[in-house]
Every structure is written in structure tokens, then in C-alpha cells.
Amino acid sequence: MRTIFFLSFIFFTTLAQIGSAQEKFVKPQLENKDSWSMIMLPDIQNYVKYNRNHPILDMMMRWIEDNIDTLNIKMVVCVGDLVEQSDIINNGHDGDQSAQKQWETAAQAFARLNGKVPYIAATGNHDYTIDRNGIRTSRYSEFFRIDDNWLNRKIIAQNTVNEQGIPTLENSAYEIKDLNGRDYLFMTVEYAPRDTVLTWAKRVADLEQYKDHRIILTTHAYLNNKDIRSKGKHRWFIYEPYAINNEIQKSERIDLPQANNGEQIWQKLVQPASNIDLVLCGHISGEGYRTDKNIAGKDVHQMLFDSQSLGGGHRYGNGGDGWVRILEFTPDNATVHVKTFSPLFGISPTTQEYAWKTDARNQYSFQLSK
């Protein structure tokens, strides 16, 4: 009897130890030492609009800086909404930072990566100001310039103009060759891209020099958290020149002319291209993922990642709990591992148990067409 009890004790103690070992915090690492990775940043507007949240964005960027070699990071992509307001002076109920300070904070955050890793900062709806006709302007080009990061300067391959006819990085493409034997083009198009921008992007994708490239497209608004591409008209508002009870007043929503939604981006650009394999977006809080066949019969993987509503919410929270997404591209040139990690939670033993999102929407793998 004592022998049975002793063996039972050993058995259950061993199970408890195994369970404990499985729950032990593990720092981010590559599953294959020969892989390379891309870091996907969600909308950062809620970090920059409050002074109190700036350190969390800084921590996220420092974490990327610290892991460039460990994770073999080759590109960092932000899906847009770099600021909450593109051009205001007054304090409003959405943040305590002027637009100037918001842009400065966003640019300073990315500046930590300058000379260390290339990055793409897409534009979101909050990065624009519009007039009564829906014509948009942005201060983006004041703070995100090609010469800020010589690694961006080195690999930029294509760009076109913004709505004012000025060449900027709002619509641009970067070429990196021989990532485990494959050539890549990292392309971004503006929020709700105009017809002229989609025409430009389609022409770039169709160029003979890129026919064997794998194109990764980033745009702000494309997929929602129900895995459905966005539909309907894109509208934005004007901040009126007065506030009521410390709340800046907004106009009625105004249609943006020639703006394309997610379904239109798919129909006009992604589906007709044979080499766009992955589309990344933000804008809608949550996660999304779907695949569809392009004109060549290849799977196109489409991914939403936006954590701006986490950490207490849009107006009163910490900006988004510091979540980033790690995409590991393995040496087989097909398998991509997706993981979601928070450097904010991961830095302390007190919170490390919350540092990974391991549900099926945040940790999974998919296969790119070879």
C-alpha cells in the first residue's frame, strides 16, 4: 500500500512539475535559427496622444532594437494612425498633446531604429486633415523622411506622390533581395488609397523586375475583426474652430473622393496581381485573418492587428498594453509563424505570465505559395 501511495505521489508530483515548466516564461526567440523576422506594430495613436503613455511606445521600440540580432529582424512595419490628430493646437478630450508633440513623439520613437533596421510607417485616417471637399493633407512628410534612416534610403525602390502632388513615403516600396533565397518588395499605400495610387501600385507589382518577388503590402484600413474586407465609403471629419466643455467639435463626416475601401483594394490591386502574397492592416481594434486566391491561383494571406483598445481603452488607457506581432519567415520559404508579444508585460516577473497571446487569433502559422 505504501508503495502504491509513493508511486502515486511521484506521478502527480512529476505532472505538476511538467505543468509548471510549460507555464515558465520564455523570451521571444526564433523557432529556426536560420529564419528571419518582421515586426508588425499596431496603430500607435493612443501612445503618442497622452504624455503618460510615451514611455510604453519607447519601450516597444527599445525592445525591437534589442532583438534585431536575436530575431534576425529585417523589416519593421507600422499599420498607421501614427497620431491622433494631424493638425490641432487646442487641448481636447482625446489626448493632452498638441499635434506637433504627437508627430514629434512618433518620429522620435522610430528614430531609435534609424541605422539599425529598415521600417515602414503607413498612414492612417488620423494622420490626415481634410477640407470641406474631402481633400486631405498631412504633416507626415515633415517627420518621416527618406534620409532619416540610411537603411531605408538604401533599399527604397519606388514611390509616388501624395494628394498635393508631392513625392513622399506615403506610397512607396522597398526591395530586399535574397532573404533565404527569395527577393521581397515591401510596399505601402496610403489610408483609403486614391485610384491613382492603386494604379501606381498595380503597375509596380506588374513590372518585369518584380515578377518573381514576394510582395508584402501594408495599408491602414482593409480587413475588420470579423475577417471581412471593409466596404462602403471612406469618410473623415474636420475639427471645428471651437470647443464646448473642453471638447473640440467635429463636423459631419465628409466623403473622401476616389478613396478605395478594403474590398476595392482587393479587386483593383491585390487579386489581379500574381505576386502580392501578404496584406497587413490595422484601423479596426482586434485581430483578423483570411486567405483568398489571386489571379494566379495562389493564396493571399490578409492580416489585421490592432491593439489600441487594450490597456484601458481609447481615451483612458495606457495606449495598448505594448503589444507587437512577430512574423517569423522560416528557411523553407513557405512557413510563417505568427506570435503576439508584449514587451511591457514581458519585462517583469510579476506580469510575464501575460506577455504572450496564445489563442488561435494571435498565435498561428500559415503557408506562403512557393
Backbone torsions as a table, in degrees:
resi	resn	phi	psi	omega
1	MET	NA	-43.8	179.0
2	ARG	-63.0	-36.5	179.4
3	THR	-63.8	-43.6	178.6
4	ILE	-62.5	-42.6	179.7
5	PHE	-63.1	-42.5	-178.1
6	PHE	-64.4	-43.9	179.4
7	LEU	-64.9	-38.2	177.3
8	SER	-64.0	-40.6	179.7
9	PHE	-61.8	-45.0	179.4
10	ILE	-63.0	-42.1	-178.6
11	PHE	-60.5	-51.1	-177.0
12	PHE	-72.0	-31.2	175.7
13	THR	-65.4	-40.5	178.3
14	THR	-64.5	-42.5	177.2
15	LEU	-60.6	-42.0	179.5
16	ALA	-63.2	-38.5	179.7
17	GLN	-68.4	-39.8	177.6
18	ILE	-63.3	-44.0	178.5
19	GLY	-61.3	-40.5	179.1
20	SER	-64.8	-39.9	-179.4
21	ALA	-65.1	-36.8	-179.7
22	GLN	-66.4	-28.6	-177.6
23	GLU	-88.8	-5.2	-179.2
24	LYS	-63.6	136.4	-178.9
25	PHE	-64.6	134.3	177.0
26	VAL	-121.7	127.5	177.9
27	LYS	-66.3	152.8	177.2
28	PRO	-56.5	134.3	178.9
29	GLN	-154.0	158.7	177.6
30	LEU	-74.6	141.7	175.2
31	GLU	-75.2	-26.2	176.3
32	ASN	-128.5	126.9	-174.0
33	LYS	-63.0	-18.2	-179.0
34	ASP	-97.9	6.0	177.4
35	SER	-74.7	166.5	166.0
36	TRP	-126.8	162.7	-175.9
37	SER	-134.7	159.3	173.2
38	MET	-125.2	137.3	178.4
39	ILE	-102.5	130.1	-179.4
40	MET	-108.9	119.7	178.3
41	LEU	-100.1	135.3	177.8
42	PRO	-76.9	-176.3	173.4
43	ASP	-53.7	133.5	-176.6
44	ILE	-110.4	8.8	-173.6
45	GLN	-57.1	-37.4	-176.5
46	ASN	-76.6	-14.6	172.4
47	TYR	-78.9	-40.2	-172.2
48	VAL	-84.1	-21.8	-172.9
49	LYS	-80.9	-16.4	176.1
50	TYR	-117.7	131.0	178.5
51	ASN	-55.7	-38.9	-175.3
52	ARG	-65.6	-23.1	-174.9
53	ASN	-93.4	-8.8	-177.5
54	HIS	-56.4	-41.3	-178.1
55	PRO	-61.6	-27.5	-179.7
56	ILE	-70.5	-42.7	176.2
57	LEU	-62.7	-41.2	178.3
58	ASP	-61.2	-40.9	178.2
59	MET	-62.8	-41.1	179.1
60	MET	-60.5	-43.5	-179.4
61	MET	-69.9	-37.9	176.8
62	ARG	-65.7	-35.3	177.0
63	TRP	-64.1	-43.5	176.0
64	ILE	-59.0	-47.3	179.4
65	GLU	-56.7	-43.0	-177.9
66	ASP	-70.5	-20.7	-173.9
67	ASN	-112.4	12.9	179.7
68	ILE	-57.6	-44.4	179.7
69	ASP	-80.1	-43.3	-177.2
70	THR	-57.8	-43.4	-178.1
71	LEU	-100.8	4.4	-178.9
72	ASN	49.2	54.0	-176.5
73	ILE	-73.7	125.2	-179.7
74	LYS	-108.3	-18.3	-179.9
75	MET	-157.2	144.0	172.8
76	VAL	-119.8	131.3	-177.1
77	VAL	-126.2	128.9	171.5
78	CYS	-110.2	135.4	-170.7
79	VAL	-87.5	8.8	172.5
80	GLY	107.9	-177.7	-165.9
81	ASP	56.0	65.4	179.1
82	LEU	-73.3	-25.0	179.2
83	VAL	-135.9	167.4	174.0
84	GLU	-86.0	-43.3	178.1
85	GLN	-129.3	130.1	-177.9
86	SER	-76.9	-27.9	-172.4
87	ASP	-158.7	77.8	171.2
88	ILE	-134.4	158.2	176.8
89	ILE	-110.9	-40.9	-174.5
90	ASN	-67.6	153.0	170.9
91	ASN	-79.7	133.7	178.9
92	GLY	-121.5	-172.2	-179.8
93	HIS	-82.4	-9.2	177.4
94	ASP	-106.8	72.0	177.1
95	GLY	111.2	163.5	178.3
96	ASP	-120.6	14.8	-179.3
97	GLN	-114.1	138.9	174.4
98	SER	-66.8	164.0	177.9
99	ALA	-58.9	-39.2	178.8
100	GLN	-57.2	-47.8	-179.4
101	LYS	-66.9	-35.8	178.3
102	GLN	-63.5	-47.7	178.2
103	TRP	-62.5	-41.4	179.6
104	GLU	-61.9	-41.7	-179.0
105	THR	-65.7	-43.8	178.5
106	ALA	-62.0	-45.8	-179.0
107	ALA	-65.4	-40.1	179.4
108	GLN	-65.4	-35.0	178.1
109	ALA	-62.8	-47.9	179.5
110	PHE	-70.2	-27.0	-179.8
111	ALA	-59.8	-25.6	177.6
112	ARG	-61.7	-23.3	-179.1
113	LEU	-93.0	-8.0	-176.1
114	ASN	-59.6	131.2	-179.7
115	GLY	77.4	3.2	-177.1
116	LYS	-119.2	-36.1	179.3
117	VAL	-159.5	143.0	175.8
118	PRO	-68.4	153.9	176.8
119	TYR	-148.4	155.5	174.7
120	ILE	-120.9	126.5	174.8
121	ALA	-113.0	100.1	-179.9
122	ALA	-72.5	163.7	176.9
123	THR	-101.5	140.3	175.5
124	GLY	-114.1	177.3	-178.3
125	ASN	-60.2	-35.0	-179.8
126	HIS	-70.9	-11.8	179.9
127	ASP	-86.9	5.4	-178.3
128	TYR	-124.0	150.4	166.4
129	THR	-114.1	141.3	179.9
130	ILE	-120.3	163.5	172.4
131	ASP	-102.4	-173.6	-175.7
132	ARG	-65.8	-16.5	178.4
133	ASN	-97.1	3.5	179.5
134	GLY	82.4	7.8	178.4
135	ILE	-75.7	128.8	-171.9
136	ARG	-103.1	146.3	171.6
137	THR	-132.6	160.1	-178.6
138	SER	-148.7	153.0	174.0
139	ARG	-91.8	8.3	-177.5
140	TYR	-49.3	-47.9	-173.4
141	SER	-70.9	-14.1	174.4
142	GLU	-72.0	-29.2	-169.3
143	PHE	-115.4	-16.1	177.4
144	PHE	-125.0	100.2	-174.2
145	ARG	-120.2	150.1	-174.7
146	ILE	-63.7	-30.6	-177.6
147	ASP	-84.9	-0.7	177.2
148	ASP	-66.2	-37.8	-176.8
149	ASN	-124.5	109.2	-175.6
150	TRP	-64.3	-20.9	176.1
151	LEU	-72.5	-32.1	171.4
152	ASN	-68.6	-43.8	178.8
153	ARG	-57.0	-37.8	-176.3
154	LYS	-68.1	-33.6	-171.4
155	ILE	-112.3	-1.8	179.6
156	ILE	-62.6	133.5	-175.3
157	ALA	-118.5	-30.9	-176.3
158	GLN	-148.7	150.4	168.1
159	ASN	-161.2	162.8	175.4
160	THR	-138.2	-170.3	-168.9
161	VAL	-97.4	159.6	174.4
162	ASN	-84.8	-170.2	-174.0
163	GLU	-68.3	-18.0	176.1
164	GLN	-90.7	4.4	179.6
165	GLY	79.5	17.5	-177.8
166	ILE	-102.2	130.2	176.9
167	PRO	-64.8	125.1	178.0
168	THR	-140.9	-178.9	177.6
169	LEU	-91.3	5.3	-179.9
170	GLU	-60.4	-33.4	177.2
171	ASN	-130.4	103.4	-172.1
172	SER	-155.3	169.1	-179.3
173	ALA	-145.0	142.4	-175.9
174	TYR	-126.1	134.3	-175.5
175	GLU	-108.6	127.1	171.8
176	ILE	-125.2	122.8	-176.7
177	LYS	-98.1	153.6	171.4
178	ASP	57.4	53.9	168.2
179	LEU	-90.7	97.8	-172.6
180	ASN	54.7	39.5	174.6
181	GLY	89.8	-2.3	178.7
182	ARG	-115.2	144.3	175.9
183	ASP	-95.1	139.0	-175.8
184	TYR	-123.8	147.2	169.9
185	LEU	-123.4	118.0	178.7
186	PHE	-98.5	112.0	-173.3
187	MET	-115.5	143.5	172.5
188	THR	-130.7	141.6	173.1
189	VAL	-125.1	150.1	-174.6
190	GLU	-57.9	163.7	172.0
191	TYR	-56.2	134.6	179.3
192	ALA	44.8	62.5	-170.3
193	PRO	-58.4	141.3	177.2
194	ARG	-70.8	161.9	179.0
195	ASP	-55.6	-41.4	-178.4
196	THR	-62.8	-33.2	179.5
197	VAL	-71.3	-42.8	178.4
198	LEU	-65.2	-36.1	176.2
199	THR	-62.7	-44.2	176.8
200	TRP	-60.6	-48.5	-177.3
201	ALA	-63.1	-40.2	178.3
202	LYS	-64.7	-39.8	179.2
203	ARG	-65.7	-40.7	177.3
204	VAL	-61.4	-47.8	-178.9
205	ALA	-60.8	-29.9	-177.2
206	ASP	-85.2	-7.1	-178.5
207	LEU	-60.8	139.5	-178.3
208	GLU	-55.7	-35.7	-176.7
209	GLN	-66.7	-15.5	-179.2
210	TYR	-113.2	10.0	-173.1
211	LYS	-62.6	-28.3	179.1
212	ASP	-104.4	6.7	176.7
213	HIS	-78.9	155.7	170.1
214	ARG	-100.3	119.2	-176.5
215	ILE	-99.8	129.8	173.0
216	ILE	-111.0	116.5	-175.5
217	LEU	-102.5	131.3	175.4
218	THR	-118.6	129.7	172.6
219	THR	-146.6	164.0	-169.8
220	HIS	-78.1	-56.5	-173.2
221	ALA	-111.4	114.7	-176.1
222	TYR	-149.9	-52.9	-175.0
223	LEU	-122.7	146.0	176.7
224	ASN	-103.9	179.9	-176.1
225	ASN	-80.0	7.1	170.7
226	LYS	-106.2	11.5	178.5
227	ASP	67.6	28.6	179.6
228	ILE	-115.3	132.9	176.0
229	ARG	-66.3	143.0	-175.8
230	SER	-65.9	148.4	179.5
231	LYS	-134.4	172.7	179.5
232	GLY	84.7	177.5	-177.5
233	LYS	-78.5	146.9	171.9
234	HIS	-90.0	129.5	179.7
235	ARG	-129.6	153.0	174.9
236	TRP	-143.1	173.6	-174.4
237	PHE	-125.4	169.3	175.8
238	ILE	-109.9	137.3	171.3
239	TYR	-77.2	119.0	-179.8
240	GLU	-71.6	157.4	-174.7
241	PRO	-83.9	38.7	174.9
242	TYR	-158.4	157.4	179.8
243	ALA	-124.3	146.8	175.6
244	ILE	-121.2	121.3	-177.6
245	ASN	51.9	47.5	177.0
246	ASN	63.8	22.3	177.2
247	GLU	-119.7	113.7	179.2
248	ILE	-62.9	131.4	-177.3
249	GLN	-81.4	147.1	-178.5
250	LYS	-116.7	147.6	176.5
251	SER	-74.8	173.3	168.0
252	GLU	-64.5	154.2	179.9
253	ARG	-64.8	137.5	-176.4
254	ILE	-115.8	134.1	179.2
255	ASP	-65.3	138.6	173.1
256	LEU	-91.0	121.0	-176.5
257	PRO	-67.6	139.2	176.4
258	GLN	59.4	22.5	179.2
259	ALA	-84.3	136.2	-177.5
260	ASN	-106.6	136.0	177.3
261	ASN	-86.4	-177.1	-176.4
262	GLY	-60.5	-43.3	-179.6
263	GLU	-64.7	-38.0	178.5
264	GLN	-69.5	-36.1	175.3
265	ILE	-61.8	-41.1	177.0
266	TRP	-62.0	-49.2	-174.7
267	GLN	-68.5	-36.8	-172.8
268	LYS	-92.4	-26.1	-173.9
269	LEU	-123.9	-56.7	-167.7
270	VAL	-73.3	-51.3	-176.4
271	GLN	-64.8	-40.3	179.7
272	PRO	-73.0	-14.9	179.3
273	ALA	-86.8	141.0	-179.1
274	SER	-92.3	-5.2	-171.6
275	ASN	-125.6	7.2	172.3
276	ILE	-88.3	109.2	-173.4
277	ASP	-100.9	-21.0	-174.0
278	LEU	-146.9	132.9	176.6
279	VAL	-121.2	129.1	-178.7
280	LEU	-116.8	141.0	-179.5
281	CYS	-152.5	172.2	176.7
282	GLY	-135.2	-129.7	172.6
283	HIS	79.3	-49.7	-179.0
284	ILE	-101.4	126.0	-178.4
285	SER	-62.1	132.9	177.8
286	GLY	122.4	-158.9	-179.3
287	GLU	-127.0	151.7	176.0
288	GLY	-152.1	154.8	178.9
289	TYR	-163.2	138.2	173.8
290	ARG	-158.6	162.0	172.6
291	THR	-128.0	145.8	174.4
292	ASP	-143.5	158.9	179.4
293	LYS	-86.0	137.1	173.9
294	ASN	-89.9	-173.1	-175.0
295	ILE	-61.8	-24.9	-179.8
296	ALA	-90.5	2.8	179.9
297	GLY	80.8	11.6	-180.0
298	LYS	-93.7	147.9	176.6
299	ASP	-69.1	132.4	171.4
300	VAL	-109.8	120.3	-178.8
301	HIS	-91.9	130.4	-174.5
302	GLN	-126.4	126.1	-168.2
303	MET	-133.5	131.1	172.2
304	LEU	-107.6	134.7	173.0
305	PHE	-146.5	115.1	-179.7
306	ASP	-153.3	115.4	-175.6
307	SER	-108.1	18.5	-172.8
308	GLN	-63.6	-20.9	-179.7
309	SER	-88.8	-6.5	179.4
310	LEU	-84.4	168.1	178.2
311	GLY	75.3	21.5	177.1
312	GLY	115.2	-6.5	174.9
313	GLY	102.0	176.4	-171.2
314	HIS	-65.5	-37.5	-170.5
315	ARG	-105.2	-29.3	-171.9
316	TYR	-120.0	2.7	-172.5
317	GLY	-94.3	-163.8	-176.2
318	ASN	-97.1	4.1	176.4
319	GLY	110.4	-22.1	179.4
320	GLY	144.5	18.0	175.0
321	ASP	62.5	13.2	173.5
322	GLY	74.2	19.1	-175.5
323	TRP	-71.4	138.2	171.6
324	VAL	-131.6	162.0	178.4
325	ARG	-118.6	134.4	-179.8
326	ILE	-108.1	122.2	175.3
327	LEU	-110.9	112.8	-179.7
328	GLU	-100.0	120.8	179.1
329	PHE	-99.3	112.9	-172.2
330	THR	-83.0	163.9	-174.8
331	PRO	-64.2	-14.0	178.8
332	ASP	-74.9	-3.4	179.6
333	ASN	61.0	24.9	178.5
334	ALA	-137.8	-47.1	-173.1
335	THR	-81.9	130.8	175.0
336	VAL	-123.3	124.9	176.6
337	HIS	-98.7	129.3	-178.8
338	VAL	-110.7	126.8	178.1
339	LYS	-136.7	150.9	-176.5
340	THR	-124.2	122.6	-169.4
341	PHE	-136.3	147.0	176.5
342	SER	-116.8	109.2	173.6
343	PRO	-60.1	-27.9	178.6
344	LEU	-63.4	-48.1	178.6
345	PHE	-75.1	-32.1	-174.0
346	GLY	-73.7	-14.9	-174.2
347	ILE	-77.7	-21.0	-175.1
348	SER	-121.2	136.4	174.8
349	PRO	-57.9	-24.2	-179.6
350	THR	-67.2	-31.5	-174.2
351	THR	-119.5	2.9	-175.2
352	GLN	-61.4	-24.6	178.4
353	GLU	-65.9	-16.2	-179.7
354	TYR	-102.9	5.4	-169.1
355	ALA	-77.6	-14.9	179.4
356	TRP	-119.8	136.9	168.6
357	LYS	-96.2	114.7	-172.8
358	THR	-111.8	8.7	176.5
359	ASP	-72.3	168.2	-173.1
360	ALA	-65.9	-18.0	179.2
361	ARG	-84.9	-13.1	-173.6
362	ASN	-123.9	-11.3	177.5
363	GLN	-140.6	111.0	-177.3
364	TYR	-163.1	175.0	176.6
365	SER	-129.7	153.4	173.7
366	PHE	-142.7	166.4	-175.8
367	GLN	-114.0	121.0	172.7
368	LEU	-80.3	148.2	176.8
369	SER	-71.4	135.8	179.5
370	LYS	-84.4	NA	NA
